[in-house]
């Protein structure tokens, strides 16, 4: 396990797994788990694929397809959006700090 990583228990399709998670990444991991669990449950409820391993593979293929479609199709660039949001937050913080001095 990498330095600064902790073990976190997550649940996918009703099964518990312990995964390593870097310090400060827990929230992002939990969002990823929720997204993947929802995809796996969609596949399971459709009833066309049986077995947890096959459902996991199909969900992974669907997620990979979505991601590649965004990257290759000129779609939304999440990394760029996060950087821009960070810049906007910094500008807002600076503007609010100036306001605090007025009161």
Residue pairs with C-beta under 8 A, 6 or more apart in sequence:
1 7
1 20
2 20
2 22
4 22
4 23
5 20
5 21
5 22
5 23
6 20
6 21
6 23
6 26
7 18
7 19
7 20
7 21
8 18
8 19
8 20
8 21
8 26
8 29
9 16
9 17
9 18
10 16
10 17
10 18
10 19
10 29
10 30
10 33
11 17
11 33
11 37
12 33
12 36
12 37
12 40
12 56
13 37
13 40
13 41
13 44
13 52
13 55
13 56
15 52
19 29
21 29
35 63
36 59
36 63
39 59
39 62
39 63
40 55
40 56
40 59
43 49
43 55
43 58
43 59
43 62
44 55
49 55
49 58
69 75
70 76
70 77
70 78
71 77
